[in-house]
């Protein structure tokens, strides 16, 4: 196992310095403290990509383009989540089975009022999920529509099925987030895949994007971070909240919704938006 690196906090300038690896990761948790009390669902996306925008390596998995610096942040973001929201294809390809909280972050997670375990919610129009996906011994929540309700109920039980309306052939993801929030799962972490992330972004449902860029090139044929048919016109604006570095890996936190995405406030890092805010 490679050693876990310290981070250089590059931006914002007034907080620049080194973030060492410490028990409970208090320095990293402090960077995300502003998102601790959302009135409704708060959606944070976490993705890793190469310099040329690929979202997976040659094996079709994101783990093969990750790095120790990325995995350090990955564990922290998981520890902050009530629920991880992913597409069914990602569950199958990436091997989702359990969602363990790193041992050194369990006390910090409890102090934030999170449940000991992280819930999993799988988005699938067909209602199909692998039978051995049972994080914490419980079946995942399944977000599906009319066509997938019966299959999902057979797989996980009616109490774990979040059947939502379909609009223009797509699942109503806002309704899904509302259903999760009604169950006390307000801090939502989505890890893709590219189609689900594209749908969430197009619907304006992502509050922030944590994007890790690793010092790799995958080539023009490699699948990208986003997929789907829709596009934002005009492109939406974003605000860079912080930028970290370790061993050539860059870790950025972009705010996509709220006042910070549309105008500068004290302590934030300016990023020039193109078009309107999300």
C-alpha positions in Angstrom: 0.0 0.0 0.0 1.4 3.4 -1.0 1.8 6.0 1.7 -0.9 8.6 2.1 0.4 12.0 1.1 0.0 15.4 2.8 -1.9 18.0 0.8 -0.6 21.4 -0.3 -3.6 23.8 0.1 -3.0 26.1 -2.9 -6.2 28.1 -2.9 -7.7 30.1 -1.3 -4.5 32.1 -0.8 -5.3 33.2 2.7 -5.5 29.6 3.9 -2.6 28.3 1.9 -0.3 25.8 3.7 0.2 22.0 4.3 -2.6 19.7 5.4 -0.9 16.8 7.0 -2.6 13.4 7.5 -4.0 13.4 11.0 -6.4 11.1 12.9 -9.9 12.1 12.1 -8.8 14.4 9.2 -9.9 17.7 11.1 -8.2 19.9 8.5 -10.0 18.4 5.6 -13.4 18.3 7.4 -13.0 22.0 8.1 -12.9 22.7 4.4 -16.3 21.2 4.0 -18.0 22.5 7.2 -20.0 25.1 5.2 -22.2 22.3 3.8 -23.1 20.7 7.1 -26.6 22.0 7.7 -28.6 21.9 4.4 -32.3 22.6 4.6 -32.9 19.9 2.0 -30.9 17.4 0.0 -27.3 18.6 -0.7 -25.7 16.8 -3.6 -21.9 16.5 -3.8 -20.4 14.8 -6.8 -17.0 13.2 -6.5 -15.2 12.2 -9.7 -11.6 11.4 -10.8 -10.3 12.1 -14.3 -7.1 12.2 -16.3 -5.5 15.3 -17.8 -7.4 14.7 -21.1 -10.8 14.2 -19.4 -11.1 10.4 -19.2 -13.2 9.0 -16.4 -11.9 5.4 -16.4 -8.7 3.5 -17.2 -8.3 0.8 -19.8 -10.0 -1.7 -17.6 -13.2 0.4 -17.5 -12.8 1.3 -13.9 -12.0 4.6 -12.2 -9.7 2.9 -9.7 -7.1 2.5 -12.4 -6.7 6.2 -12.8 -6.8 7.0 -9.1 -3.9 7.9 -6.8 -3.1 7.8 -3.1 -4.0 11.5 -3.0 -7.4 10.8 -4.6 -8.1 7.9 -2.3 -7.4 10.1 0.8 -10.1 12.5 -0.3 -12.4 9.7 -1.4 -12.4 8.3 2.1 -13.2 11.7 3.6 -16.1 12.4 1.2 -17.6 9.0 1.9 -17.4 9.7 5.7 -19.4 12.9 5.2 -22.2 11.2 3.2 -25.5 9.9 4.5 -26.0 8.1 1.2 -24.0 7.3 -2.0 -26.1 7.7 -5.1 -24.8 5.8 -8.2 -26.0 4.3 -11.5 -26.6 0.6 -11.8 -23.9 0.3 -14.4 -21.3 1.8 -12.1 -22.4 -0.6 -9.3 -21.7 -3.5 -11.6 -18.4 -2.2 -13.2 -16.8 -0.7 -10.1 -17.8 -3.6 -7.8 -19.9 -1.8 -5.2 -20.7 -4.2 -2.4 -19.9 -2.5 0.9 -19.5 1.1 1.8 -17.1 1.0 4.8 -16.3 4.1 6.8 -12.5 4.3 7.2 -11.6 3.4 10.8 -9.8 6.7 11.5 -12.8 8.7 10.4 -15.6 6.9 12.4 -15.4 9.1 15.5 -15.4 12.3 13.3 -18.4 11.0 11.4 -20.3 10.2 14.6 -19.5 13.7 15.9 -21.2 15.1 12.8 -24.4 13.2 13.6 -24.1 10.7 10.8 -25.3 7.2 11.1 -22.6 4.6 11.6 -23.2 3.1 8.1 -23.5 4.7 4.7 -26.6 4.0 2.7 -26.5 3.1 -1.0 -29.1 4.3 -3.6 -28.9 2.7 -7.0 -30.5 4.4 -10.0 -31.9 2.0 -12.6 -34.8 2.3 -15.0 -35.0 -1.5 -15.2 -35.0 -2.0 -11.5 -32.1 -4.5 -11.6 -29.3 -4.6 -9.0 -26.8 -7.4 -8.2 -28.2 -9.6 -5.4 -25.0 -9.4 -3.3 -25.0 -5.6 -3.0 -25.9 -5.2 0.7 -23.9 -2.5 2.4 -24.1 -2.8 6.2 -26.2 -6.0 5.7 -29.1 -4.0 4.2 -30.2 -4.0 0.6 -29.7 -0.7 -1.3 -32.4 1.8 -2.0 -33.4 1.5 -5.7 -34.5 4.6 -7.6 -36.6 3.5 -10.5 -39.7 4.2 -12.6 -42.9 2.4 -13.4 -41.2 -0.2 -15.6 -38.6 -1.1 -13.0 -40.8 -1.1 -9.9 -41.7 -4.9 -9.9 -38.1 -6.0 -10.5 -36.8 -3.7 -7.9 -39.4 -4.8 -5.3 -38.4 -8.4 -6.0 -34.8 -7.6 -5.5 -34.8 -5.4 -2.4 -38.3 -5.3 -1.0 -41.0 -2.6 -1.4 -39.7 -0.5 1.5 -36.4 0.1 -0.3 -37.9 1.0 -3.6 -38.1 4.7 -4.5 -40.4 4.8 -7.5 -40.3 8.2 -9.1 -42.1 9.7 -12.1 -40.5 9.8 -15.5 -40.3 13.0 -17.5 -39.4 12.9 -21.2 -38.3 9.3 -20.8 -35.9 10.1 -17.8 -36.3 9.4 -14.2 -37.3 12.4 -12.0 -34.1 12.7 -10.0 -35.3 15.7 -8.0 -38.1 13.5 -6.7 -35.6 10.8 -5.8 -33.5 13.2 -3.8 -36.6 14.4 -2.0 -37.5 10.8 -1.2 -34.0 10.2 0.2 -34.2 13.5 2.3 -37.6 12.3 3.7 -35.7 9.3 5.1 -33.1 11.5 6.7 -30.6 11.1 3.9 -29.8 14.7 3.1 -26.1 14.6 2.5 -25.9 12.9 -0.9 -22.6 11.8 -2.5 -22.8 10.8 -6.1 -19.9 9.0 -7.7 -21.4 8.6 -11.2 -21.2 7.0 -13.6 -21.0 9.5 -16.4 -24.7 9.2 -17.5 -26.1 9.7 -14.0 -23.8 12.7 -13.4 -24.7 14.1 -16.7 -28.4 13.8 -15.9 -28.0 15.4 -12.4 -26.0 18.3 -13.9 -28.4 18.9 -16.7 -31.3 19.0 -14.1 -29.3 21.5 -12.0 -29.3 19.2 -9.0 -25.6 19.1 -8.1 -24.5 21.6 -5.4 -20.8 20.9 -5.8 -18.3 18.9 -7.8 -15.2 17.5 -6.2 -13.0 16.8 -9.2 -9.6 15.0 -8.9 -7.3 15.3 -11.8 -4.5 12.8 -11.9 -1.3 13.2 -14.0 -2.2 10.7 -16.6 -3.2 10.7 -20.3 -5.8 8.1 -21.5 -6.1 9.0 -25.2 -9.0 10.3 -27.3 -11.0 7.1 -27.4 -11.2 6.8 -23.6 -14.7 7.3 -22.1 -15.1 10.8 -20.5 -16.4 12.0 -17.2 -19.9 12.8 -18.6 -22.2 11.1 -20.9 -25.7 11.8 -22.2 -27.6 13.6 -24.9 -28.4 16.9 -23.3 -26.2 19.9 -22.9 -26.3 23.1 -20.9 -26.9 26.1 -23.2 -25.4 28.4 -22.2 -22.7 26.6 -20.1 -23.3 27.0 -16.4 -20.9 28.9 -14.1 -19.0 27.5 -11.1 -17.0 28.8 -8.2 -13.7 27.3 -7.1 -13.9 26.8 -3.3 -10.5 25.2 -2.8 -7.6 23.6 -4.7 -5.3 21.0 -3.2 -2.2 19.3 -4.6 -0.2 16.2 -3.8 2.3 14.2 -5.9 1.1 15.8 -9.2 -2.6 15.2 -8.4 -4.9 18.2 -8.2 -8.1 18.1 -6.1 -10.6 20.9 -6.7 -13.9 21.6 -5.1 -16.3 23.5 -7.4 -19.5 25.1 -6.1 -22.2 24.8 -8.8 -25.3 26.2 -7.0 -26.1 29.0 -4.6 -24.8 32.5 -4.2 -21.1 31.5 -4.4 -21.6 30.2 -7.9 -22.9 33.5 -9.2 -20.8 36.1 -7.4 -17.7 36.5 -5.3 -17.9 36.5 -1.5 -15.2 36.9 1.0 -12.8 34.0 1.3 -13.7 32.3 -2.0 -11.6 31.8 -5.1 -12.8 33.5 -8.2 -13.4 31.4 -11.3 -14.8 33.2 -14.4 -18.2 31.7 -15.2 -19.3 31.3 -18.8 -23.0 31.9 -19.2 -25.5 31.6 -16.3 -25.1 29.9 -13.0 -26.5 26.4 -12.5 
